[in-house]
Amino acid sequence: MRGLTRSLLGSATCISRSISCPGGAAVTRHNYNKRRRVSVLAQKPATTTEPAWAPKSESIPFQNEPPLQPLQQRTRPDPYRIVSPELAVLRSNLLKLLGSAHPGLADVAEYYFLHPSKQLRSLLVLLFARATNGMGRHWEQRHWEAGTEAHGGRGEELDRPLVSSETLNEWNPNMPDHTASFAQPFELCRPSTSPATPIPPFPHRHPSSTLITPPLLLPTQMRLAQIVEMIHVAFLLHENVCVGSTNEGTASQNPFGNKLSILGGDFLLGRASTVLSRLGGGEVVELIGSVISNLVEGEYLRMETVKTPTLGVLKGPASREEAWDLYLRKTYLKSASLMAKGARASVVLGGCGESEIWKEVAYAYGRNLGIAYQLIEDTLDYGACSSGLKPGLATAPAIYASEEHAELKPLIRRNFSKTGDIELAVQYVQQSSGVERSRLLAHAYAEKARETLQFLPDSDTKLALEGLTEIVINRTWS
C-alpha cells in the first residue's frame, strides 16, 4: 500500500515555489522557506517510510510568539458561530435575490442556502478574511476604499449597481427600473456631459480619523462569499438534472424538475459573473472565473460516457495508477478548487500582495480540506443506503477495493456503465477495507490542512479553522 500511496499521492500539482518580489528585490531566505513549506503542504500528502496518514514530526519555525496551549487543552470556537451574523446576511441576500427574480426560485433558495454543509465554501471566505485582514501590505488602502464606499451609501449589498451611472446594468440607466417601463417605446437621451465625481486617491500616510478601527470583514469580501455560494449552488442545480427524464424530473433525485434546475443554475451563474466584475482586481476575477471552468472539467472527468466525433466513446481508466490520477484530479476540480481559490481570493481582497504568504496558506488549506471533504462524501455512498451512486468515474473506496477484488477492475474500466455494475461495486466495496482506507486518506488531507494554519498568527479564527477540519471529517454540522 505504501508504494501505491506514494504513486497516487505524489502526482498532484503544487503551488509554484518561486514567488518574485516587486521591483526584482530578492526574497529573504526566511520568507522563501515559509512559502516553500506551504507549497509542499498544498500538494497531495506524501509518504516515505510511514503511511500517508501518519502525523509529521518536523517543527516549522514560522513565528516568534509563544505557542498556544497544547491541542488537547484548547477550546476551539465553532467556526459557524464566529461568522454567524455575516452568514445570516449572506443567506438573507441570496434568498431575496432568488425570490425577487421569480417565485419559483424561492423554494430553490430555501432548499440550498439554509443548511450549514451547503455554506462551507462561503464560510472559508469569511474565516480567512477574519484571520488575515490587517496583515497584507495593501490593507490600509483596502480599508480606506471600504470606508469610502460606506460613506457613499454603498454597503456590501450583493445586487447594487455599478459605480458609473452610464453603465448599462439590469435596466437602462435612463429608464425607470420597473416592469411598466416596457409599456412605452424607449426614448433616446443624450449622455450627461458632466464628469463623474472622482474618488480621491488613497492618502499615503493615514486614512481618515473616522476609519482608525478597521472592520473585521470588507464589503468586497462579503460579496465574494455570496459569489462563491452562488457558483456552488448553480452547479448543484445543474448536477441534479436527470438525463433522459421528463421535464418533471425524478422527485427523489431532483425535487425541482429539470427546467427549473437548469434555469435556476444559469440565473445564479449570470448573477455571480456580474457581481464578480464589480469586485475589481484582476487576480480575484481570474481566480473565481477559472473555478467555473474547473467545475466543468471535473464533471467531464466524472461522467459515465464521453463521446466525441473524432475519438468516439472514451473509456475509463486502464490501470490503478490512472484511476487514482483521474480521481484526484476530478476531486480537486469539482470539490477543492472553489474552496481553495475562494479562500485565496478573500485574502487578496484583504490587501495581500505578491510575495506575501497569507494567500498561499489560504489556497493550501482550502485545497487539502476540499479533497478531505470529498473523500468522506465518497465513503458515504457505500454506507447502508447506497442509492446515491450512479455510473461514472470510480471513487476512492472502489479503487482501494479493486486491490482486494480483481473483479472490480473491468467495472472501473467501463465506468460502471452496464446494468448491475453499481450493485456489484457496492457489494465488493462493502466486503473490503476500501471505505476505511479512504477515511484514513481523508484524515491525512485534513491534517495537511491543519499544518498550513501554523503560519497564521494565533487567534480564535485560526482555532476555528482547525476545528473545521474535524467538522468536515466527522460531518458534525451545526
N, C-alpha and C positions, 0 to 999 in steps of 0.2 A: 504493500500500500504506500510505503514511503516513496518508492520510485514513482508511482502514479501521481502522488500528491505533488512531488517536485515537478513532474512533467506538466500537469494540468494547471498548477498554480503559478508556474514560472513564466507563462506565456502572456501575461497581461501587459497592457500598455501603461506606462507610468508617466507621472508628471515630469516635464522637462527639468533636468537637473541644472541647467545653466540659465541664470537669470541676469540680464545685464542691467547695470545701473544707469540712470540718466546721465548724459554727458560723457559717457565712457568711463566713469570713475570705477575703480576696482572695488569689488565687493569684499568686505572684510572676511577673514577666514572663519570667524565665529558665525556670521550670518550665512556664509556659504555652507558650513557644516549643518546648520539648522535646516536650511532649505533642502539640502541633500537628504537629510534624515526624513523629512516629510515626504519627499519624492519617493523614497523607499516605502514608506508607510502607505502610500497611495496605490502601490502595486498589490497584486494578489499575495496573501500570506505565503511565504516560502519556508522550507524546512531543510535542515541538513541531516542531523542525526536524530532529531526529535520529530514527533508528529506535528502537523501544521497547527493543531490547536494547543500545543504546549505553550505556556507563557514564556516570554523572553526575559532574560535576566539582566541584560545590559542596562546601565543607567545612562540618562541623557542629560548633560549639563546645560539646561536650557534657560535657567533663571537663577537669580541671586537671592530671591526671597526664601525664607524658611519654608519647608514643606508643610502641607496641611496635616491634620491628624491621620493616623493610619485609616485605610479604607473602611475597615470594619467598625470604626468609631464614628464615622461621619453619618450625618443625616442628609440624604440627598433630597433636595426640593423636587416637588412634582413639576416636570417641565411644562405641563399644560397650565398649571396654576400660575406660574411665573408670568406668562403672557396671556392669561385668560381675558383681560379687558380687550387686548388687541385682537384675539381670536373672535371675541364676540362682535367687535366692529366689522371684522372681515366677513363673518357669516351674515351679518345684517346687510352689508353692502351687496354681497353676492345674491342673497335671497331677493333683495329689492331689484337688482339688475335683471334677473331672470323673470321674476314675477311681473315687472312692469313691461317687459318685452312681449310676453304673451301669457295668458293664464295657464295654458297647458304646460309651460315651462316651470311653473311654481312648484308642482309636485316633484319634478326632477331635482330642483334646487334643494327642497326639503330632504329628499332621499340621500343625496350625495354630500351635502355640505354640513350635516349635523353630527356625523359620527366621528369621534376622535381619530380613528385609524385612517380616515379619509382626509385628515388635516396634517398628516406627518410632514409633507413637503413644505407647506407654508409655515409649520412650526419651526422647522430648521432655519428658514429665512429669518424669522423673528428672533430665535435664540442666538444665532450668530451675529445678528445686528446688535443685540444687547451685550454680547460677550466681547465685541471688538470695537464698538463705536468709541471714538476718542483716541484711538491708538494709531490710526493712519496719519500720514503726513499731511493729507488734504482734509482732515476732519474739520478744521475751523472754517474752511471755505464751504464745505457741505452744510455745516451747521448754520452759517450765515445765510446761505441760499434758502434753507428751510425756514428761517425766521423771516426772510423777505417774502417768501410765499405765504406764510401765515398772516403777516401784516397786510398783505394784499387781498386777504379774504379767500385764499385758495388753500384749503387743507389737504388731507390725504384722500379726498373723495376719488373713488375709482373712475367715475364717468364724467369728470369735469372736462370742459372744453379746453382746447389748446390755448396757449398764451396769446397767439396772434388772432385778432378778430377777423382778419382777412382769410383765414384758413378754413376751407370747407370741411365741416365735421359731419355729424349726422344730418343736419339741416343746413341749408344755405345760410350764411351769417346775416344776410339781409332779409330773411323771411322769418315770420313767427314760427316757433317750433311746436306746432300742434297740428292735428290732422286737418282742421278746417282750412289751413293754408293751401292745401292742394286743390281746393274748390275753385280757385281763381288762377288765371294764367300768370306765369312768373314774369314780373316786371324787372327789366334790366336796370340796375343802378350803377352809377359811376362809383369806382372805388374812392375812398377817402384819400385826400392828398396830405392830410396831417400825419406826420410820422408818429409811430407808437412811442409811448413814453419809455425811454431806455431804462433798463435796470442798472443801478450804479455798480461800478466794478467792485470786486472784493477788496476791502481795506487790507493793506499789507500788514498792519500791526495788530489791531484788535477789533473784533466786531463791536456792534452797539452794546452799550452797557445793559440794555434790557435783555440781552441774549447771553449773559455770562454763564448761566447754568444750561448746559446742553441737554436736549431731550434724549431720553433713552433710545427712542426709535425715530428715524427721519420719515417724513411723509413718503419719500420715494421708496423706502424700504417696506412701508405698509402696502404701497401699491404693488411692489414686486411680489409680496406674499400672496396678494389676490391674483396676480397674473399666473403665478405658479400653480395655484389651486385651480384656476380656470383651465389651464392646459391639461392638468391631470384628469379633471372630471370630463373634459371634452374627449379624451382618448378612452376613458372608461365607457362613455356612452357609445363611441364607435365600436369598441370591443364587444359590446353587448348586442350588436346587430346579428340576427340569426340568419345565416346564409341559407338561401333556398326556402325560407319560410314565407308565410303570407305576410301581408302588411301589418297584421295584428301582432306578430311575433309570438314567442312562446313565453307564457307568463312566468314560468319558473326561472328562465334564463334572462328574460328581458321584460320587466314589468311595464315598460312604456311603449312598446311596439317599435318596429324598425324605423318608421318615418320620423317619429318624434326624436328617437335617439340620434339619427343622422343629422337632422336639422338642429337639434339642441347642441350637439357637439360642434357643428360648423359655426353656430352662433357664438359659442364660447371662444373658439379659436379666433374668430374675427375680432371679437371684443378684446381678447388678450393681445392680439397684434397691434391694435390701435393704441391701447394703453401703454404697451411696451415702447412704442415710438415716442411717448411723452416723457419717458424717464430720462432721456438724454444719456450720453456716454456710449461711445461705440463698443467698448468691451462688454458692457452689460447686454446691449442689444444682440451682439454676436453670440454671447453665451446662451441666452434664452432662445434666440432664434434657432440655434443649432440643436437645441433639445427637441424641437418638433421633428426635424429630420431624423434625429436619433431614435425617437419613438417609432417612426415609420420603418426605419431599417430593422429595428428589433422585432417588429411584427412580421416583417418578411422572413426573418430567420425562424420565427416560431411557427409559421404556417405549416399546415399538413402537406399541401401541394403547391408548388410554384411552377407554372408552365409558361415558357416563352416561345415565340415563333421560331427562333433560331436554335435554342438549346433543347426544346421540348420540356418534358417533365423533369425537374431537378430532384434528385434523390436525397435522402437523409445522409447522416454521417456514415462513412465506411469503416471507421475504426474507433476504438475507445478514446484515443487522443483527440481525434477530430470531434467526437461527440462532446468532450469536455470543452474544447476550444469554442465550438459554436454555442454551447450552453452558456458559458461565462460571458461571451461577447453579447449574446442576446440579453442576458440578465443585466449587464451594465447599460446597454442601450435602452431597454424598456423600463427598468426599475431604478437604477442607480444614477443615471445621467441627470435626471431632473433634480434629484436631491443634491447631487454634487455641484452642479452648475448653478442651481438656485442659491445654495449657501454661499458659494464663491461670489456670485453677483451681489448678494446682500452686503458682503464685506467691502466689495469695490465701491458700492454706493455710499458706504460709510467713510470713504476717503482713503482707502488703502491703495497705494500706488505700486509702481514697479519696484522690484527687489525687496518688498515687504512680505513677511512670511505669513501674515494672517489669512490671506486668501488661499494660500497653499494648504494651510491647516483645514480651512472650511471645505475645500474640494476633497482632500484626502478622507476627512471624516464622513462626508456625505457619500462618497463612492463606496467606502467599506461598509457603512451602515446600510446603504441601499442593497448591496449584494447579500448581506446577512438577512435583511428583511425578506428578500425574495426566496432565499434558501428555505427559511421557515415556512413561507407560504407554500412552497412546493412540497414540503413534507406533509402539510395538512391535507393535500389532495389524496394521500394514501392512508387516511385515517379510516374510522368506521364507516363514514359516509364519503364515498369517492365519486359522487355524481357530478362533481365539477370538472372532472378530467375530460379532455377532448383530444382528438388526434392532433399531432404536431410534434415539434422537436422534443426529444427526450429531456427530462429534467434530472437533477442530481440523484434522487432516490433510485430511479430506473437505471441510470448509468452505473451507480455503485452495485446495484443488484445484478447487473449483467456479468459482473465478475464471478458471482456465485451461481448464476443460472444462465448458461450459454444460450438457452432457448430465447432469451430476450434480444439477442443481437440482431436477428433478422427483423424483428418488430421495430427496433430502433432505426434500422437501415431504411425502412419504408415509412417512418414517422407514424407508426400505429394506424395506418390508413385503411386496413382491412377490417371487415366486420369481426368482432370478437377480440381484436388486438388489445383494446383498453382493458377488458375484463381479465385477459391473461396477464397483462402487465401488472395490474393491481395484485393478482394472486402471487406472482413471483416476488414482487417487492415486499409484500407483507410476510413472505417466508424468508426474507433475507435481512441483513443488517443495513440496508440502504437508507432507511429513514434515520436510524441512529447516527450513522456516519455523516449524513447530510446535516444533522443538527450540530454535530461536532464541528463541521466546517463552518457553519453559521456562527458558532461561538468564536472561532478563530478570526473571522472578519470583524465581529463585534469588538473583540479585544484589540484589534488593529485600530479600529475607530477610536477606542478609548485612549490608546497610546498617543495618537496625534494631539489630544487635548492637553498633553503635558506642556506644550509650547504656549498655551494661553495663560495669562495671569489668573491667580486664584479668585474665584467669585462664586456666588450662588448659581449663576448661569452655567458656569463650567461644570459644577456638580450636577446640575440638571441634565446637561448634555451627556455626562457619564451615565446617569440613571436612565436616560432614554435608550441606551444600548440594551439595558436589561428589559425594558418595556417591550422593545422590538422582539427580543428573543423569546420572552415569556408570554407575549401577547396580552399584557395586563393593561389594557387601555383604560383611561379614566372614565 
